[in-house]
Amino acid sequence: MVLAIEPLAARTCQVWADGWTLRTNDGSRAARVEHTVAITEDGPRVRTAREVP
């Protein structure tokens, strides 16, 4: 199984009528990030993680 986790960093927001678009209530900027996680027989693997040198 593969999951996409997409948190939105904002104080408060609203979902538009299309059920998909988000907007902050006060019009301020927000940040959205994503990680893709694969659940394998050996445990979870974060597919978007960067290797640290």
SULURMO-V866580 format. One record per pair of residues at least 12 apart in sequence whose ideal C-beta (glycine too) atoms are under 7 Angstrom apart, sorted by the first residue. I is the first residue (numbers start at 1). J is the second residue. D is the distance in whole Angstrom. If there is no record, write none. Layout:
i: [I,I]
j: [J,J]
d: [D,D]
This chain:
i: [1,2,2,3,4,4,5,5,5,6,6,7,8,8,8,9,9,10,10,11,12,12,13,13,34,35,36]
j: [39,36,38,37,34,36,34,35,37,32,34,33,22,30,32,30,31,24,30,24,24,25,25,30,48,48,48]
d: [5,6,5,5,6,5,7,5,6,6,5,6,6,6,5,6,4,5,4,7,7,5,6,7,7,5,5]
